[in-house]
Amino acid sequence: MTVFGQEQLSGEYEVDGLGNVTLPLIGEVPAKGKTEGQVEKLITEKLSPEYLRDPNVSVDVLTYRPFYIFGEVNAPGSYPYVNGMTVINAIALAGGYTYRARTSSVNLIRASDPSGEPQTVPTNESIAPGDVIEVRERYF
């Protein structure tokens, strides 16, 4: 986070397990489920009346939660998420398909879905941080 002209407030901050960022002066700011722009607005609103006149805040995400992939890939595990990732990008990171893999679709458990139910999706589907991908075995 950068607060222009305020080096003591600028720095790297972590989002905790509940989705909050704790900042100097203003305390906790909810970040879960919000875009960078929405978090910038919240921080600006909290700083503006009491601490700074017309603050200019910029928020960038440096590191995302990993995604997870298992099943018929050569190197299952957790991998760092990169903005704009798709299932096929994730499979490539995991060393590609095994010879038994079903290549037309995968099961995807969205981190944002509280039910935790897998969805069958095509390989061009976008993924998000924390998602779990299962590459299933094909039928002969």
N, C-alpha and C positions, 0 to 999 in steps of 0.2 A: 504494500500500500504506500502510496506517495501522497502526502499533503504538501502541496507546493508552498515553499517558503517556511515550512515547519519541519526541519530535519529531526527534531526530537520526537515527533509523532509518526514520522515515516519509518518504514521497516518491513520486515517479513513477519507475518503472524500466521498461526495455525488455526484451522477450524477444528474444534473439539468434537468428541463423539456425539454430542447432541446437536451439532451443526451451528455452533456459535463461535464468534471471534471475540476475544477479549482485548480491548484496546485501552491505551492510557487515557485518562480523563473521563471517557464516556462509558467504560465498562463493556458489558456484553452486547454484541450486535448479532441478531439472528441472520445466518447466511444460508441455512439449509433450504434447498429448492429455489434459490434466488439466482438471478444472473449477476454478472459483475457490475453492470449498470445499476441494478436495483440495490446492491450492497453499497455502492458509491453514494447513492441518493440517501440511504439510511444514515450513513456515517456523516454526510454533509449536514443533514437535518439535526443530528445530535450535537455536532460541533458548532453549528451556526449561531444559535441565539446566545449561548452562555460563554463560549470559549474563543471563537474566532469570528471575525466579520467576513462574510462572503468567502468561506473556505473552498479551495479547489482540490478535490480528492480524486485520485485515480487508483483503481484496484485491478490487479492482474493475478491470475492463478498461476503459480509456479509449478506445482506438482499436484496431480490428481490421484485419487485412490486407484489402486490397480484393478484390472479386470481379471477374471479367472476362466481358464479353459481346460476341459478334460474330455476324455473319450478317445476317439480315433484320430489323435494327432501325435506327431512324433515326440513332442516335448511338452506334455501337459504341465500346468502350473499357473502362477500369477505373473502378470506382465504389466508394465507401466502403461497407463492409458495416455493416448495422444488425441488431441481435439480432432474430430471428424472421422474417427475410426469406424470401420465396418467389420462385420463378421469375417469376411475374407482376409482383411488386414490382420485380424487377430489370429487366424489360422496360419497365415504366413509367419507371424512372429513365433508361433508354437511349432515351427519346423515343418509345416505342411501336413497333409493327410497321410494316414497309414494306408496300406493297400486295401483294408477292409472298410474304409470310411464311406459313408453316404455323403455325396458331394452336392446334392441339390438343396438341402435345408439342414438346419440345426435346431436344437432346443435352446431357448434363451430364457433365463430367469433375470428379470429386470430388478436392479437394486431398488428402484423406486416403487416397485409393486409390493404392497404389504402382504398380499396373499402368498407370494413366493411360488406361484404356479408357473411352470414352464410354458412358453409359447413356441410353436413351430414357426420359424421365420426363414426367409431365403438368405443366401450368403451375402447379398448386397445391403442387408439391414444395418442401420447405424446402431452402435452400442454406446453405452455410457459408463462412467467410472463405477466400479463395484458390480457390474453385470457378470453373470456366470453363463458360460457357453458350453453346451455339451454337443460334441460331434458324435453322432450315432453311427452304429454299424449298419452297413447296407445289407439288404436281403439278397440272396443269390438266386 
